Amino acid sequence: MKCYTRYLSYLVFIIINIFTFPDILASCENDYEFRDSVNLGLEYIGISDDDNEVLEEYETADINITAFNKGNLASSEAIVSLTCNSDNPDNIELNDTLINLGQINPGDSINVSFGISITGFLEQNFNLELYFILSAGADTVELIKNLTVYNSGSYYSMDFESTIDYSTDLFPWTSVDGDNLQSYQSADCDFPLEGEAFGFMAFNPDDAGFYLASPHGGERCGMSMSPYAGEGRSNDWLISPKINMPGVHTISFWVLTPKPGTWGLESYNVRVSTTDKDTSSFTHIIALEEEVPDEWAYRSYSISSFHSYEYIYIAIQCVSFDKLMFWIDDIDIYGG
């Protein structure tokens, strides 16, 4: 009788714990689910050989994913496939659509690259759906990644409206403070980073209380502030994303000296690099020490001479000496 009572007590204890602590049961179920099994998965990594993480016209790049097995059994022969769904299929070429990975062992991951080319000039952006399937016997996993393919006119343009007030993060463009000198503080306005060292920022004059001029369009423009009290020449850079050639032939923008009466006219250079975004690489000069008028002025420069290069970067460099503010707005780099 005592033995029977003891076993009955154990049974009641187990039943109470199962209903009181359901996580224990769930944990057991999960452990059972992946015991002696293949557990495949896919993860999107990104676009290689492209520092902007986007696809553009005239570009060839690799789309990278990782295939993995989190189970404790090796898979059968695994194959990963890629299908592109788009409203502009004529401008897409895939180097591979099926890649054989062989067996994927427990705990292993395999990096997979699909080559893709965007051919020809694009009249407008288009959406691209990448549809990956990893299959090994009866095990199948799907992954969908949506991307935008940009035409040159839309991706390379910069009007500063999508950036945060007073930010120097102007992605996909890059702001570089080459002089690293304290900037002027002006009684005409009040804004973050005033009096500090910075390159180009997204300047909102109305918010800053600067009422002597307005952006060419919208609420913001690009602004470079001169170093304090003639300590040195401005050396601020606004650098484009990588521009795939030969899809473009012109850069244009609007410039302004917003307070010329006290300080005089600002000045800038336009430079080109055929290698990278390091400021020392901008050895090709398109415009040198151009004066900036006291009214918004349209400037346009040809870059057709660089069509033999695979890609270029373009920089607008403020080189004013003992001035105040250089403004730039509505930048376009285009072809066609």
C-alpha positions as CSV (number, residue, x, y, z in Angstrom):
1,M,0.0,0.0,0.0
2,K,2.8,2.4,0.8
3,C,4.5,1.6,-2.5
4,Y,1.3,2.3,-4.4
5,T,0.8,5.6,-2.5
6,R,4.3,6.7,-3.3
7,Y,4.0,6.0,-7.1
8,L,0.6,7.8,-7.0
9,S,2.3,10.8,-5.4
10,Y,5.0,10.9,-8.1
11,L,2.3,10.8,-10.8
12,V,0.4,13.7,-9.3
13,F,3.6,15.7,-9.0
14,I,4.5,15.2,-12.7
15,I,0.9,16.1,-13.8
16,I,1.0,19.3,-11.6
17,N,4.3,20.4,-13.0
18,I,3.3,19.9,-16.6
19,F,0.3,22.1,-16.2
20,T,2.1,24.6,-14.0
21,F,5.2,24.9,-16.1
22,P,4.1,24.4,-19.7
23,D,7.5,25.8,-21.0
24,I,9.1,22.6,-19.8
25,L,6.8,20.6,-22.0
26,A,7.4,23.0,-24.9
27,S,11.1,22.8,-24.5
28,C,10.9,19.0,-24.6
29,E,8.8,19.2,-27.8
30,N,11.3,21.6,-29.4
31,D,14.2,19.3,-28.5
32,Y,12.3,16.4,-30.0
33,E,11.4,18.3,-33.1
34,F,15.0,18.9,-34.1
35,R,16.4,15.6,-32.8
36,D,17.9,13.7,-35.7
37,S,16.7,16.2,-38.3
38,V,17.9,18.6,-41.1
39,N,17.1,22.3,-40.3
40,L,17.9,24.4,-43.4
41,G,17.8,28.2,-43.6
42,L,18.7,31.1,-45.9
43,E,20.0,34.6,-44.9
44,Y,20.4,37.7,-47.2
45,I,23.9,39.3,-46.8
46,G,24.0,42.1,-49.4
47,I,25.4,43.4,-52.6
48,S,29.2,43.1,-52.9
49,D,31.6,45.3,-54.9
50,D,29.2,48.2,-54.3
51,D,29.8,50.6,-51.5
52,N,26.3,52.0,-51.7
53,E,24.4,48.8,-51.2
54,V,22.2,49.5,-54.2
55,L,21.9,48.4,-57.8
56,E,22.2,51.0,-60.5
57,E,22.1,51.2,-64.3
58,Y,25.2,49.9,-66.1
59,E,26.3,48.0,-62.9
60,T,27.6,44.4,-62.4
61,A,27.5,43.1,-58.9
62,D,27.2,40.0,-56.7
63,I,24.1,39.2,-54.7
64,N,25.2,37.4,-51.6
65,I,23.3,35.0,-49.4
66,T,24.2,32.3,-46.8
67,A,22.7,28.8,-46.7
68,F,23.0,27.0,-43.4
69,N,21.9,23.8,-41.5
70,K,21.0,24.1,-37.9
71,G,20.0,20.5,-37.6
72,N,22.1,17.6,-36.4
73,L,22.0,15.6,-39.6
74,A,23.7,16.3,-42.9
75,S,21.4,17.3,-45.7
76,S,21.1,15.5,-49.0
77,E,22.5,17.3,-52.0
78,A,21.4,20.9,-51.7
79,I,20.7,23.3,-54.6
80,V,19.9,27.0,-54.3
81,S,18.2,28.8,-57.1
82,L,17.5,32.5,-57.9
83,T,14.6,33.9,-59.9
84,C,14.2,37.7,-60.5
85,N,10.7,39.1,-60.8
86,S,10.6,42.7,-62.2
87,D,8.5,45.0,-64.4
88,N,11.7,45.7,-66.3
89,P,13.2,42.2,-67.2
90,D,15.0,43.4,-70.3
91,N,17.6,45.2,-68.2
92,I,18.5,42.3,-66.0
93,E,21.0,39.5,-66.7
94,L,21.9,36.7,-64.2
95,N,25.2,34.9,-64.5
96,D,23.7,31.9,-62.6
97,T,20.3,30.7,-61.6
98,L,21.2,27.4,-60.0
99,I,24.1,26.6,-57.7
100,N,24.8,23.1,-56.4
101,L,26.1,23.2,-52.8
102,G,26.5,19.5,-52.2
103,Q,25.7,18.3,-48.7
104,I,25.4,20.8,-45.9
105,N,26.7,19.3,-42.7
106,P,25.2,20.0,-39.2
107,G,26.2,23.5,-38.0
108,D,27.7,24.5,-41.4
109,S,27.0,27.6,-43.4
110,I,27.9,28.2,-47.1
111,N,28.2,31.6,-48.7
112,V,26.6,31.8,-52.1
113,S,27.0,34.6,-54.7
114,F,24.8,35.2,-57.8
115,G,26.2,37.6,-60.4
116,I,23.8,40.1,-61.7
117,S,24.1,42.9,-64.3
118,I,21.9,45.9,-64.9
119,T,22.2,46.7,-68.6
120,G,21.5,49.9,-70.5
121,F,20.2,53.3,-69.6
122,L,17.1,53.3,-67.3
123,E,14.4,55.9,-67.9
124,Q,13.2,55.4,-64.3
125,N,13.7,53.4,-61.2
126,F,12.2,49.9,-61.0
127,N,11.5,47.3,-58.3
128,L,13.3,44.0,-58.3
129,E,12.2,40.9,-56.3
130,L,14.9,38.3,-55.7
131,Y,13.3,34.9,-55.0
132,F,15.7,32.3,-53.6
133,I,14.9,28.6,-53.0
134,L,17.1,26.2,-51.1
135,S,16.1,22.6,-51.7
136,A,17.7,19.3,-50.4
137,G,15.5,16.3,-50.9
138,A,12.2,16.9,-49.2
139,D,13.6,20.0,-47.3
140,T,12.8,23.3,-49.0
141,V,13.4,26.9,-47.7
142,E,12.4,30.1,-49.5
143,L,13.7,33.7,-49.1
144,I,12.4,36.8,-50.8
145,K,14.4,40.1,-51.0
146,N,13.0,43.3,-52.6
147,L,15.4,45.9,-54.0
148,T,15.1,49.1,-56.0
149,V,17.2,49.5,-59.1
150,Y,18.1,53.2,-59.6
151,N,18.5,55.2,-62.7
152,S,21.3,57.7,-62.5
153,G,19.2,60.9,-62.3
154,S,17.2,59.8,-59.2
155,Y,19.9,58.1,-57.1
156,Y,22.7,60.5,-57.6
157,S,20.6,63.6,-57.1
158,M,20.7,65.5,-53.7
159,D,18.3,68.1,-52.5
160,F,18.9,67.7,-48.8
161,E,15.2,67.3,-48.1
162,S,15.4,63.7,-46.9
163,T,18.2,64.5,-44.4
164,I,17.9,65.6,-40.8
165,D,18.4,69.3,-39.9
166,Y,22.1,70.1,-39.3
167,S,23.2,66.5,-39.9
168,T,26.5,65.8,-41.6
169,D,25.3,62.3,-42.5
170,L,24.2,63.0,-46.1
171,F,23.9,59.4,-47.4
172,P,24.4,58.4,-50.1
173,W,26.6,61.5,-50.4
174,T,29.6,61.9,-48.0
175,S,30.6,65.0,-46.1
176,V,34.3,65.4,-45.2
177,D,35.9,68.1,-43.1
178,G,39.3,68.5,-44.7
179,D,40.4,71.5,-42.7
180,N,39.4,70.3,-39.2
181,L,39.2,73.9,-38.1
182,Q,36.8,75.6,-35.7
183,S,34.0,77.3,-37.8
184,Y,32.6,80.8,-37.5
185,Q,29.8,81.6,-35.1
186,S,27.4,84.1,-36.6
187,A,25.0,86.5,-34.9
188,D,22.6,85.9,-37.8
189,C,21.7,82.4,-36.8
190,D,21.9,79.7,-34.2
191,F,22.3,76.0,-34.9
192,P,24.0,72.8,-33.7
193,L,27.7,72.5,-34.6
194,E,28.0,76.3,-34.9
195,G,31.6,77.2,-33.9
196,E,32.8,73.6,-34.3
197,A,34.6,71.8,-37.0
198,F,32.4,70.1,-39.7
199,G,32.3,69.6,-43.4
200,F,29.0,70.0,-45.2
201,M,25.7,69.8,-43.3
202,A,22.0,69.9,-44.2
203,F,21.2,73.5,-43.2
204,N,17.7,74.7,-42.4
205,P,18.0,78.5,-42.4
206,D,14.4,79.2,-41.3
207,D,14.8,76.9,-38.3
208,A,18.2,78.5,-37.5
209,G,16.8,82.0,-37.6
210,F,18.8,83.0,-40.7
211,Y,16.5,85.2,-42.8
212,L,18.9,86.7,-45.3
213,A,18.4,83.9,-47.8
214,S,16.4,80.8,-48.4
215,P,17.2,77.4,-50.0
216,H,16.8,77.1,-53.7
217,G,14.0,74.6,-53.0
218,G,12.4,73.1,-50.0
219,E,13.5,73.7,-46.4
220,R,17.2,72.7,-46.5
221,C,20.3,73.2,-48.5
222,G,23.9,72.0,-48.2
223,M,26.1,74.4,-46.2
224,S,29.8,74.7,-45.5
225,M,31.0,77.2,-42.9
226,S,34.4,78.9,-43.1
227,P,37.0,78.5,-40.5
228,Y,37.0,81.0,-37.6
229,A,38.8,84.4,-38.1
230,G,40.9,83.6,-41.1
231,E,42.6,80.6,-39.4
232,G,42.8,78.9,-42.8
233,R,41.2,78.2,-46.1
234,S,38.0,76.1,-46.1
235,N,38.6,72.5,-47.2
236,D,35.2,70.9,-47.0
237,W,34.1,68.2,-49.3
238,L,30.7,67.0,-50.6
239,I,31.4,63.6,-52.3
240,S,29.0,61.7,-54.6
241,P,28.2,58.0,-54.3
242,K,30.0,55.8,-56.8
243,I,28.8,56.7,-60.3
244,N,28.7,53.9,-62.8
245,M,29.9,55.0,-66.3
246,P,29.1,55.6,-69.1
247,G,25.6,56.1,-67.9
248,V,26.0,59.8,-67.1
249,H,27.5,62.9,-68.7
250,T,26.6,66.0,-66.7
251,I,26.6,67.3,-63.1
252,S,24.6,70.4,-62.3
253,F,23.7,72.2,-59.1
254,W,22.7,75.6,-57.7
255,V,25.1,77.7,-55.5
256,L,24.8,80.8,-53.4
257,T,26.8,83.2,-51.2
258,P,24.1,84.1,-48.7
259,K,25.9,87.0,-47.0
260,P,28.3,88.7,-49.4
261,G,28.2,92.2,-48.2
262,T,30.3,91.6,-45.1
263,W,32.4,88.7,-46.2
264,G,32.7,88.6,-50.0
265,L,31.9,85.8,-52.4
266,E,32.5,82.1,-51.6
267,S,34.5,79.8,-54.0
268,Y,34.6,76.1,-54.8
269,N,36.2,73.4,-56.9
270,V,34.7,70.5,-58.7
271,R,36.9,67.4,-58.8
272,V,36.7,63.8,-60.0
273,S,38.2,60.6,-58.7
274,T,38.5,57.4,-60.8
275,T,39.5,55.2,-57.9
276,D,37.9,55.8,-54.5
277,K,36.4,58.5,-52.1
278,D,39.6,59.5,-50.4
279,T,40.1,63.2,-50.9
280,S,43.7,62.7,-52.1
281,S,42.3,60.7,-55.0
282,F,40.4,63.6,-56.6
283,T,43.2,64.5,-59.0
284,H,41.0,65.5,-62.0
285,I,39.8,69.1,-61.8
286,I,36.6,70.1,-63.6
287,A,36.2,73.6,-62.1
288,L,38.8,75.6,-60.1
289,E,38.0,78.3,-57.6
290,E,34.7,79.3,-59.1
291,E,33.2,82.3,-57.5
292,V,29.7,82.0,-56.0
293,P,27.2,84.8,-56.7
294,D,25.0,86.5,-54.2
295,E,21.9,85.1,-55.9
296,W,21.2,81.5,-56.6
297,A,23.2,80.5,-59.7
298,Y,22.9,77.4,-61.9
299,R,26.1,75.6,-62.7
300,S,26.6,72.7,-65.1
301,Y,29.7,70.7,-65.9
302,S,30.3,67.9,-68.4
303,I,31.9,64.6,-67.2
304,S,31.7,62.9,-70.6
305,S,35.5,62.7,-70.8
306,F,35.3,60.0,-68.1
307,H,33.2,57.6,-70.1
308,S,36.2,55.2,-70.6
309,Y,36.2,54.5,-66.8
310,E,34.1,51.9,-65.1
311,Y,33.0,54.3,-62.4
312,I,33.9,57.7,-60.9
313,Y,33.2,59.9,-57.8
314,I,32.5,63.6,-58.0
315,A,33.3,66.1,-55.3
316,I,32.3,69.7,-54.7
317,Q,35.1,71.2,-52.6
318,C,34.5,74.5,-50.7
319,V,37.8,76.5,-50.8
320,S,36.7,79.9,-49.5
321,F,39.1,81.9,-47.5
322,D,37.9,84.0,-44.5
323,K,34.3,84.1,-45.8
324,L,31.1,82.9,-44.0
325,M,28.8,80.3,-45.7
326,F,28.8,78.5,-49.0
327,W,25.4,77.1,-49.9
328,I,24.6,74.4,-52.5
329,D,21.3,72.8,-53.5
330,D,19.4,70.6,-56.0
331,I,22.4,68.6,-57.3
332,D,21.8,66.4,-60.3
333,I,24.1,63.9,-62.0
334,Y,22.4,62.6,-65.1
335,G,22.7,61.1,-68.6
336,G,20.6,59.8,-71.3
